[in-house]
């Protein structure tokens, strides 16, 4: 019984993947046939944009600065470190 449930689940997932892939390919193919070339995605640029936002808001910058200060704390005063 467990095998049947797993097989059914995998069949549904495989069907959905094939359906969505066919639908996406058909849409892109029809756009190309009409002369609309879809924009080429640069993976390196997309990852850089996702990792490094252009300009963080001031609240986030202040919070990150406070977090960096907390992580740098070692329990000693500046004059004790000498």
QUISULUR-V48378 format. One record per run of one state. SS is the DSSP state (A for helix, B for strand, O for the rest). FROM is the first residue (numbers start at 1). TO is the last residue. If there is no record, write none. Layout:
ss->(SS:SS)
from->(FROM:FROM)
to->(TO:TO)
//
This chain:
ss->(O:A:O:A:O:A:O)
from->(1:2:34:43:52:58:73)
to->(1:33:42:51:57:72:82)
//
